[in-house]
Structures are given as C-alpha cells and as structure tokens.
Amino acid sequence: MNEKIFKTLGQIGASGIVVGIITVIVGVSVGVVSIVSGARALKLKGKIMI
C-alpha cells in the first residue's frame, strides 16, 4: 500500500516539474516576442500618424 502511494506521489512530483519547465519556456518565448514587437513599434514610431 505504501509503495503505491510513494509511486503515485513521485509521478505527481515529476509532472509538476514538467509543467513548471513548460511554463518557464512559454513565458520566456512570450517575453521575447513582446520585446521584438515593441522594438519594431519604436522603430516605426515616426511613421505612424494617429
């Protein structure tokens, strides 16, 4: 019984680590895209008339 609980908790911990790594990767990717988009907007700032 205890071995089954230990194995289940190990799988839960591993899946938590995987989800955390994926979250970090997505966050960094979105940040890079935001910085690139902002740089483009600043570059074209003089040409935009609102």
Secondary structure, 3 states (H helix, E strand, C coil): CHHHHHHHHHHHHHHHHHHHHHHHHHHHHHHHHHHHHHHHHHHCHHHCCC
